[in-house]
Amino acid sequence: MKLTPLFVSLIGAGLFTLGCTALFGGNPASQDLPVINLLNAAIQRRFEDPEPNRLGMSRAAMPQSFGAHYRPSLISQTDFRPENEAEAAIVNDLERRHDQVGFYLFGLAIAESDPADLNFRALKGPAAVTKGTPRPAWYPPQPKTAAVKADALPDWEAIYPLARRAMKSFQDGGHSFETTFDGWDIAARPVMASQARCVGCHNAQPSGHAHPAVLDRPIGGVLFAFRRAS
């Protein structure tokens, strides 16, 4: 595989993230964490280069969900569309490993919002990255009437406490958050307010949280759920 300059830079970003992370203690799935870090680096680059009406989750997953909860298209196998060779190489590598991967995006509001509020500014997802990743049966704001799929990605309500814990960790200066949950490996990474326009945009929104976005501080995070298909 030819390594483009962008892919090389993503590798560097991924390895830097890995260096700030405590790996899963003795967990065989930790061998996939470097590729998850590459995926995170690719998504973070998208956030640093927003497009009109494609901010937040809409910048990382289709269909667009700007101003609303995220809901996947059930006729699509995946929700993450590679935009360049480097991103395609990451997804191809994950699928070659038979990895099932999904991700969620959470914001500052999750630290203070009650899950019962179903605040889309607190949490969105999951979005499926690789083919064969089973999505949950329920996405808010629809009534939760369907039975929980035992083998699927954790749904919005189930993952909420972990995402909140990750956000509070980032606000306290943490660089990463990792655990396991219901058969999935979980890796969370902060999204930083790296530019003044990020701060201005977030603070201009009726976010529903008390603490405004601050330059060079976390404004949210990405949480990845991943595992090898059996």
Secondary structure, 3 states (H helix, E strand, C coil): CCCCHHHHHHHHHHHHHHHCCCCCCCCHHHHHHHHHHHHHHHHHHHHHCCECCECCHHHHCCCCCCCCCCCCCCCCCCCCCCCCHHHHHHHHHHHHCCEEEEEEEEEHHHHCCCHHHCCCCCEEEEEECCCCCCCCCCCCCCCCCCCCCCCCCCCHHHHHHHHHHHHHHHHCCCCCEEEEECCEEEEEEEEECCCHHHHHHHHHCCCCCCCCCCCCCEEEEEEEEEEECC
